[in-house]
Amino acid sequence: MGMQDQFKDKAEQLKEQAKRAAGKAKDEASERASKGRERTDDETRRAQQEAQDRFDQDYDA
């Protein structure tokens, strides 16, 4: 096996390793994003409620 073949093999190994790592990172990012969206919805509802409460207090007086 020549040096050129060794470099090709190593390049293929690294290419496959990079593909697996990218896929894993994408899956993890997707999972974190979905968890973040759930939290964001709760925070959004809470912020809207607080804003409505402040609005109601301003006009109750």
PLY file of the C-alpha trace (Angstrom):
ply
format ascii 1.0
element vertex 61
property float x
property float y
property float z
element edge 60
property int vertex1
property int vertex2
end_header
0.00 0.00 0.00
1.47 3.31 -1.05
1.47 6.57 0.82
-1.23 7.95 -1.44
-3.55 5.08 -0.51
-2.86 5.63 3.18
-3.75 9.30 2.88
-6.94 8.44 0.99
-7.95 5.94 3.66
-7.24 8.40 6.45
-9.17 11.11 4.62
-12.17 8.79 4.24
-12.02 7.87 7.94
-11.93 11.52 8.95
-14.75 12.34 6.55
-16.98 9.64 8.07
-16.05 10.69 11.59
-16.96 14.30 10.77
-20.31 13.21 9.33
-21.14 11.24 12.49
-20.09 14.13 14.72
-22.17 16.60 12.71
-25.21 14.35 12.88
-24.83 13.92 16.63
-24.40 17.67 17.14
-27.48 18.36 15.02
-29.55 15.91 17.08
-28.37 17.43 20.34
-29.07 20.96 19.10
-32.54 19.94 17.99
-33.25 18.42 21.40
-32.00 21.51 23.23
-34.04 23.76 20.97
-37.24 21.83 21.63
-36.64 22.02 25.38
-35.89 25.73 25.04
-39.12 26.32 23.16
-41.14 24.76 25.96
-39.51 27.02 28.49
-39.96 30.01 26.23
-43.69 29.36 25.90
-44.07 29.30 29.69
-41.99 32.43 30.06
-43.97 34.14 27.33
-47.27 33.32 29.01
-45.93 34.55 32.35
-44.67 37.79 30.82
-48.00 38.37 29.06
-49.88 37.78 32.31
-47.62 40.18 34.18
-48.09 42.82 31.50
-51.85 42.36 31.63
-51.82 42.63 35.43
-49.83 45.87 35.27
-52.20 47.22 32.64
-55.21 46.32 34.79
-53.65 47.95 37.87
-52.97 51.16 35.93
-56.59 51.45 34.84
-58.17 50.35 38.12
-57.08 53.53 39.83
0 1
1 2
2 3
3 4
4 5
5 6
6 7
7 8
8 9
9 10
10 11
11 12
12 13
13 14
14 15
15 16
16 17
17 18
18 19
19 20
20 21
21 22
22 23
23 24
24 25
25 26
26 27
27 28
28 29
29 30
30 31
31 32
32 33
33 34
34 35
35 36
36 37
37 38
38 39
39 40
40 41
41 42
42 43
43 44
44 45
45 46
46 47
47 48
48 49
49 50
50 51
51 52
52 53
53 54
54 55
55 56
56 57
57 58
58 59
59 60
